[in-house]
């Protein structure tokens, strides 16, 4: 099966898989299904899809571990689809690199909208070379690489996209809602805490490397990538 326009749906509930398949095929996508985490990784390794819809509670290997392994080799869109709606689970999924997180029960039309939204953002990010360089830092959104002090740093895709966006608008303040719109997309259904979590994680990685620049909080407003004036 060709990978172009193909989406991998991973869920142990076969009825949910069939429902998602029907909606995706109506939208013109090809669909492959896995009912456990091990099978999902086998399919992904043999013929990577353009996106993955991934449940967390899976037999053999859970969805969190599947996401971790996918992110070791790929930045393709991954949408978590799960009954685990606690904030901790949502934050964990986003921190590990999920592009969106949907809680069951879900609306199939909303799921389609989110899948198409993350694919649009991914395709626009892949369209041309994107790199920003400041002293001691290089952010490349084509290769999804962060280099600090000459050392390559592992960073989830959404964290890198957020850092790239802020760094591409030095000294400009953005509200959390603006960042959600610009980085996650206007049709993202999350909340502003998502931005706070990603900024916190970025600061942990950037600590000790900044000097002429810093990721700064503007009290009661939002965030900015502050660059010292020469």
Short mmCIF file of the C-alpha atoms (twelve columns), coordinates in Angstrom:
data_MODEL
# 
_entry.id   MODEL 
# 
loop_
_atom_site.group_PDB 
_atom_site.id 
_atom_site.type_symbol 
_atom_site.label_atom_id 
_atom_site.label_alt_id 
_atom_site.label_comp_id 
_atom_site.label_asym_id 
_atom_site.label_seq_id 
_atom_site.Cartn_x 
_atom_site.Cartn_y 
_atom_site.Cartn_z 
_atom_site.pdbx_PDB_model_num 
ATOM 1   C CA . UNK A 1   0.000   0.000  0.000  1 
ATOM 2   C CA . UNK A 2   1.463   3.397  -0.973 1 
ATOM 3   C CA . UNK A 3   2.303   5.689  1.918  1 
ATOM 4   C CA . UNK A 4   1.107   8.809  0.096  1 
ATOM 5   C CA . UNK A 5   -2.226  9.938  1.549  1 
ATOM 6   C CA . UNK A 6   -2.309  6.891  3.852  1 
ATOM 7   C CA . UNK A 7   -3.253  7.160  7.528  1 
ATOM 8   C CA . UNK A 8   -2.562  4.550  10.188 1 
ATOM 9   C CA . UNK A 9   -5.374  4.120  12.729 1 
ATOM 10  C CA . UNK A 10  -4.348  2.339  15.935 1 
ATOM 11  C CA . UNK A 11  -7.051  1.257  18.395 1 
ATOM 12  C CA . UNK A 12  -8.005  -2.042 20.020 1 
ATOM 13  C CA . UNK A 13  -11.700 -1.261 19.492 1 
ATOM 14  C CA . UNK A 14  -12.459 -2.561 16.001 1 
ATOM 15  C CA . UNK A 15  -15.747 -0.649 15.824 1 
ATOM 16  C CA . UNK A 16  -13.935 2.650  16.400 1 
ATOM 17  C CA . UNK A 17  -11.363 1.715  13.765 1 
ATOM 18  C CA . UNK A 18  -14.085 0.959  11.256 1 
ATOM 19  C CA . UNK A 19  -15.896 4.232  12.000 1 
ATOM 20  C CA . UNK A 20  -12.715 6.260  11.506 1 
ATOM 21  C CA . UNK A 21  -11.907 4.294  8.351  1 
ATOM 22  C CA . UNK A 22  -15.281 5.122  6.826  1 
ATOM 23  C CA . UNK A 23  -14.911 8.850  7.502  1 
ATOM 24  C CA . UNK A 24  -11.302 8.989  6.301  1 
ATOM 25  C CA . UNK A 25  -12.072 7.135  3.098  1 
ATOM 26  C CA . UNK A 26  -14.906 9.598  2.402  1 
ATOM 27  C CA . UNK A 27  -12.265 12.337 2.679  1 
ATOM 28  C CA . UNK A 28  -10.101 10.554 0.109  1 
ATOM 29  C CA . UNK A 29  -7.537  8.981  2.447  1 
ATOM 30  C CA . UNK A 30  -6.277  5.420  2.357  1 
ATOM 31  C CA . UNK A 31  -6.436  3.704  5.734  1 
ATOM 32  C CA . UNK A 32  -4.497  0.949  7.445  1 
ATOM 33  C CA . UNK A 33  -5.553  -0.383 10.852 1 
ATOM 34  C CA . UNK A 34  -3.647  -1.897 13.765 1 
ATOM 35  C CA . UNK A 35  -5.330  -3.227 16.916 1 
ATOM 36  C CA . UNK A 36  -2.228  -3.369 19.114 1 
ATOM 37  C CA . UNK A 37  0.935   -1.346 19.587 1 
ATOM 38  C CA . UNK A 38  3.334   -3.972 18.258 1 
ATOM 39  C CA . UNK A 39  1.441   -4.282 14.973 1 
ATOM 40  C CA . UNK A 40  1.305   -0.494 14.683 1 
ATOM 41  C CA . UNK A 41  5.105   -0.236 14.911 1 
ATOM 42  C CA . UNK A 42  5.534   -3.031 12.381 1 
ATOM 43  C CA . UNK A 43  3.290   -1.227 9.887  1 
ATOM 44  C CA . UNK A 44  4.959   2.110  10.583 1 
ATOM 45  C CA . UNK A 45  8.448   0.694  10.072 1 
ATOM 46  C CA . UNK A 46  7.629   -1.138 6.849  1 
ATOM 47  C CA . UNK A 47  5.724   1.694  5.162  1 
ATOM 48  C CA . UNK A 48  5.385   4.983  7.103  1 
ATOM 49  C CA . UNK A 49  2.004   6.727  6.683  1 
ATOM 50  C CA . UNK A 50  1.405   10.475 6.402  1 
ATOM 51  C CA . UNK A 51  -0.258  10.557 9.840  1 
ATOM 52  C CA . UNK A 52  -1.196  8.321  12.776 1 
ATOM 53  C CA . UNK A 53  -4.363  8.282  14.874 1 
ATOM 54  C CA . UNK A 54  -3.233  6.576  18.072 1 
ATOM 55  C CA . UNK A 55  -5.052  5.223  21.128 1 
ATOM 56  C CA . UNK A 56  -3.161  5.084  24.447 1 
ATOM 57  C CA . UNK A 57  -4.619  1.937  26.045 1 
ATOM 58  C CA . UNK A 58  -3.355  -0.753 23.655 1 
ATOM 59  C CA . UNK A 59  -2.404  -4.440 24.012 1 
ATOM 60  C CA . UNK A 60  1.276   -5.521 23.844 1 
ATOM 61  C CA . UNK A 61  2.742   -1.982 23.638 1 
ATOM 62  C CA . UNK A 62  0.795   1.047  24.869 1 
ATOM 63  C CA . UNK A 63  0.256   4.180  22.805 1 
ATOM 64  C CA . UNK A 64  2.712   6.302  24.797 1 
ATOM 65  C CA . UNK A 65  5.545   3.881  23.997 1 
ATOM 66  C CA . UNK A 66  4.436   3.724  20.362 1 
ATOM 67  C CA . UNK A 67  4.583   7.536  20.202 1 
ATOM 68  C CA . UNK A 68  8.064   7.574  21.758 1 
ATOM 69  C CA . UNK A 69  9.377   5.114  19.186 1 
ATOM 70  C CA . UNK A 70  7.776   6.971  16.274 1 
ATOM 71  C CA . UNK A 71  9.358   10.223 17.426 1 
ATOM 72  C CA . UNK A 72  12.832  8.651  17.418 1 
ATOM 73  C CA . UNK A 73  12.713  8.484  13.628 1 
ATOM 74  C CA . UNK A 74  9.876   10.672 12.363 1 
ATOM 75  C CA . UNK A 75  8.054   13.963 12.906 1 
ATOM 76  C CA . UNK A 76  4.886   12.988 11.039 1 
ATOM 77  C CA . UNK A 77  1.602   14.126 12.627 1 
ATOM 78  C CA . UNK A 78  0.314   11.953 15.471 1 
ATOM 79  C CA . UNK A 79  -3.134  12.512 16.959 1 
ATOM 80  C CA . UNK A 80  -3.788  10.798 20.273 1 
ATOM 81  C CA . UNK A 81  -7.320  9.414  20.572 1 
ATOM 82  C CA . UNK A 82  -8.102  8.042  24.016 1 
ATOM 83  C CA . UNK A 83  -10.533 7.641  26.883 1 
ATOM 84  C CA . UNK A 84  -7.821  8.909  29.264 1 
ATOM 85  C CA . UNK A 85  -8.911  12.534 29.597 1 
ATOM 86  C CA . UNK A 86  -6.976  13.591 32.678 1 
ATOM 87  C CA . UNK A 87  -4.775  16.670 32.309 1 
ATOM 88  C CA . UNK A 88  -1.676  14.603 33.178 1 
ATOM 89  C CA . UNK A 89  -2.274  12.200 30.300 1 
ATOM 90  C CA . UNK A 90  -2.959  15.008 27.841 1 
ATOM 91  C CA . UNK A 91  0.141   16.941 28.881 1 
ATOM 92  C CA . UNK A 92  2.287   13.794 28.712 1 
ATOM 93  C CA . UNK A 93  1.129   13.032 25.184 1 
ATOM 94  C CA . UNK A 94  1.797   16.591 24.011 1 
ATOM 95  C CA . UNK A 95  5.196   16.699 25.699 1 
ATOM 96  C CA . UNK A 96  6.239   13.515 23.928 1 
ATOM 97  C CA . UNK A 97  5.421   15.046 20.566 1 
ATOM 98  C CA . UNK A 98  1.744   14.415 19.846 1 
ATOM 99  C CA . UNK A 99  0.284   17.048 17.531 1 
ATOM 100 C CA . UNK A 100 -3.199  16.864 18.999 1 
ATOM 101 C CA . UNK A 101 -5.105  14.986 21.705 1 
ATOM 102 C CA . UNK A 102 -8.767  13.963 21.457 1 
ATOM 103 C CA . UNK A 103 -10.752 12.399 24.281 1 
ATOM 104 C CA . UNK A 104 -13.365 9.676  23.726 1 
ATOM 105 C CA . UNK A 105 -16.244 9.806  23.106 1 
ATOM 106 C CA . UNK A 106 -15.466 11.984 20.107 1 
ATOM 107 C CA . UNK A 107 -17.224 13.518 17.146 1 
ATOM 108 C CA . UNK A 108 -16.016 11.935 13.900 1 
ATOM 109 C CA . UNK A 109 -16.362 15.175 11.926 1 
ATOM 110 C CA . UNK A 110 -14.257 17.026 14.496 1 
ATOM 111 C CA . UNK A 111 -11.622 14.303 14.245 1 
ATOM 112 C CA . UNK A 112 -11.534 14.714 10.451 1 
ATOM 113 C CA . UNK A 113 -11.104 18.472 10.832 1 
ATOM 114 C CA . UNK A 114 -8.202  18.018 13.222 1 
ATOM 115 C CA . UNK A 115 -6.473  15.438 11.037 1 
ATOM 116 C CA . UNK A 116 -6.665  17.745 8.023  1 
ATOM 117 C CA . UNK A 117 -5.460  20.679 10.132 1 
ATOM 118 C CA . UNK A 118 -2.321  18.926 11.387 1 
ATOM 119 C CA . UNK A 119 -1.576  17.671 7.883  1 
ATOM 120 C CA . UNK A 120 -1.839  21.218 6.470  1 
ATOM 121 C CA . UNK A 121 0.563   22.531 9.082  1 
ATOM 122 C CA . UNK A 122 2.980   19.663 8.553  1 
ATOM 123 C CA . UNK A 123 2.965   20.087 4.762  1 
ATOM 124 C CA . UNK A 124 3.535   23.847 5.014  1 
ATOM 125 C CA . UNK A 125 6.479   23.283 7.359  1 
ATOM 126 C CA . UNK A 126 8.037   20.808 4.913  1 
ATOM 127 C CA . UNK A 127 7.738   23.032 1.845  1 
ATOM 128 C CA . UNK A 128 11.017  24.945 2.101  1 
ATOM 129 C CA . UNK A 129 14.208  25.322 4.089  1 
ATOM 130 C CA . UNK A 130 13.580  27.019 7.429  1 
ATOM 131 C CA . UNK A 131 16.474  27.877 9.678  1 
ATOM 132 C CA . UNK A 132 17.109  30.576 12.258 1 
ATOM 133 C CA . UNK A 133 20.534  31.206 13.780 1 
ATOM 134 C CA . UNK A 134 21.450  33.323 16.813 1 
ATOM 135 C CA . UNK A 135 24.592  33.165 18.945 1 
ATOM 136 C CA . UNK A 136 24.824  29.702 20.489 1 
ATOM 137 C CA . UNK A 137 21.570  28.451 18.917 1 
ATOM 138 C CA . UNK A 138 20.382  27.114 15.574 1 
ATOM 139 C CA . UNK A 139 16.762  26.134 14.939 1 
ATOM 140 C CA . UNK A 140 16.080  24.194 11.743 1 
ATOM 141 C CA . UNK A 141 12.439  23.473 10.988 1 
ATOM 142 C CA . UNK A 142 13.225  21.496 7.838  1 
ATOM 143 C CA . UNK A 143 15.328  18.860 9.582  1 
ATOM 144 C CA . UNK A 144 13.604  19.484 12.951 1 
ATOM 145 C CA . UNK A 145 16.946  20.020 14.629 1 
ATOM 146 C CA . UNK A 146 17.868  22.212 17.583 1 
ATOM 147 C CA . UNK A 147 21.579  22.915 18.057 1 
ATOM 148 C CA . UNK A 148 22.725  24.601 21.267 1 
ATOM 149 C CA . UNK A 149 26.367  25.520 21.680 1 
ATOM 150 C CA . UNK A 150 27.256  23.228 18.788 1 
ATOM 151 C CA . UNK A 151 25.434  20.274 20.346 1 
ATOM 152 C CA . UNK A 152 22.306  18.711 18.830 1 
ATOM 153 C CA . UNK A 153 19.455  18.587 21.371 1 
ATOM 154 C CA . UNK A 154 16.483  16.223 21.251 1 
ATOM 155 C CA . UNK A 155 13.250  18.210 21.251 1 
ATOM 156 C CA . UNK A 156 9.654   17.212 20.396 1 
ATOM 157 C CA . UNK A 157 8.377   18.674 17.110 1 
ATOM 158 C CA . UNK A 158 5.776   20.988 18.621 1 
ATOM 159 C CA . UNK A 159 8.272   22.477 21.065 1 
ATOM 160 C CA . UNK A 160 10.621  23.164 18.156 1 
ATOM 161 C CA . UNK A 161 7.835   24.752 16.106 1 
ATOM 162 C CA . UNK A 162 6.949   27.022 19.028 1 
ATOM 163 C CA . UNK A 163 10.574  28.050 19.548 1 
ATOM 164 C CA . UNK A 164 11.055  28.624 15.822 1 
ATOM 165 C CA . UNK A 165 7.969   30.824 15.614 1 
ATOM 166 C CA . UNK A 166 8.994   32.979 18.567 1 
ATOM 167 C CA . UNK A 167 12.609  33.226 17.397 1 
ATOM 168 C CA . UNK A 168 11.452  34.246 13.925 1 
ATOM 169 C CA . UNK A 169 9.738   37.281 15.526 1 
ATOM 170 C CA . UNK A 170 12.424  38.513 17.950 1 
ATOM 171 C CA . UNK A 171 11.316  40.847 20.768 1 
ATOM 172 C CA . UNK A 172 7.657   40.604 19.764 1 
ATOM 173 C CA . UNK A 173 5.208   39.559 22.468 1 
ATOM 174 C CA . UNK A 174 2.553   36.952 21.674 1 
ATOM 175 C CA . UNK A 175 -0.394  35.977 23.841 1 
ATOM 176 C CA . UNK A 176 -1.050  32.321 24.534 1 
ATOM 177 C CA . UNK A 177 -4.088  32.400 22.248 1 
ATOM 178 C CA . UNK A 178 -2.007  33.902 19.434 1 
ATOM 179 C CA . UNK A 179 0.581   31.161 19.851 1 
ATOM 180 C CA . UNK A 180 -2.119  28.496 19.791 1 
ATOM 181 C CA . UNK A 181 -3.399  29.986 16.529 1 
ATOM 182 C CA . UNK A 182 0.019   30.317 14.914 1 
ATOM 183 C CA . UNK A 183 1.703   27.108 16.054 1 
ATOM 184 C CA . UNK A 184 -1.156  24.682 16.667 1 
ATOM 185 C CA . UNK A 185 -3.567  26.213 14.149 1 
ATOM 186 C CA . UNK A 186 -6.739  28.252 14.442 1 
ATOM 187 C CA . UNK A 187 -8.814  25.076 14.468 1 
ATOM 188 C CA . UNK A 188 -6.901  23.554 17.399 1 
ATOM 189 C CA . UNK A 189 -9.283  22.730 20.251 1 
ATOM 190 C CA . UNK A 190 -6.808  22.836 23.133 1 
ATOM 191 C CA . UNK A 191 -6.335  25.448 25.852 1 
ATOM 192 C CA . UNK A 192 -3.647  27.957 26.782 1 
ATOM 193 C CA . UNK A 193 -2.040  25.619 29.336 1 
ATOM 194 C CA . UNK A 194 -0.643  23.727 26.371 1 
ATOM 195 C CA . UNK A 195 1.561   26.732 25.577 1 
ATOM 196 C CA . UNK A 196 2.745   27.022 29.182 1 
ATOM 197 C CA . UNK A 197 3.767   23.353 29.278 1 
ATOM 198 C CA . UNK A 198 5.764   23.639 26.057 1 
ATOM 199 C CA . UNK A 199 7.493   26.847 27.185 1 
ATOM 200 C CA . UNK A 200 8.434   25.216 30.491 1 
ATOM 201 C CA . UNK A 201 9.991   22.250 28.706 1 
ATOM 202 C CA . UNK A 202 11.842  24.502 26.281 1 
ATOM 203 C CA . UNK A 203 13.332  26.520 29.123 1 
ATOM 204 C CA . UNK A 204 14.679  23.357 30.711 1 
ATOM 205 C CA . UNK A 205 16.509  22.584 27.467 1 
ATOM 206 C CA . UNK A 206 17.704  26.165 26.845 1 
ATOM 207 C CA . UNK A 207 18.962  26.732 30.384 1 
ATOM 208 C CA . UNK A 208 22.639  27.623 30.396 1 
ATOM 209 C CA . UNK A 209 22.859  28.414 26.679 1 
ATOM 210 C CA . UNK A 210 21.154  31.802 26.483 1 
ATOM 211 C CA . UNK A 211 22.835  35.153 27.052 1 
ATOM 212 C CA . UNK A 212 22.206  37.394 24.095 1 
ATOM 213 C CA . UNK A 213 18.729  35.914 23.823 1 
ATOM 214 C CA . UNK A 214 16.152  34.348 26.132 1 
ATOM 215 C CA . UNK A 215 12.664  32.892 26.115 1 
ATOM 216 C CA . UNK A 216 10.909  35.409 28.315 1 
ATOM 217 C CA . UNK A 217 7.529   35.644 30.038 1 
ATOM 218 C CA . UNK A 218 5.726   38.953 29.771 1 
ATOM 219 C CA . UNK A 219 3.557   39.098 32.872 1 
ATOM 220 C CA . UNK A 220 -0.190  38.935 32.199 1 
ATOM 221 C CA . UNK A 221 0.416   38.971 28.437 1 
ATOM 222 C CA . UNK A 222 2.358   36.006 27.079 1 
ATOM 223 C CA . UNK A 223 5.814   35.131 25.793 1 
ATOM 224 C CA . UNK A 224 8.566   36.488 23.567 1 
ATOM 225 C CA . UNK A 225 11.990  35.517 22.270 1 
ATOM 226 C CA . UNK A 226 14.032  38.439 23.541 1 
ATOM 227 C CA . UNK A 227 17.235  39.306 21.692 1 
ATOM 228 C CA . UNK A 228 19.714  41.808 23.143 1 
ATOM 229 C CA . UNK A 229 20.196  44.894 21.021 1 
ATOM 230 C CA . UNK A 230 23.719  45.334 19.708 1 
# 
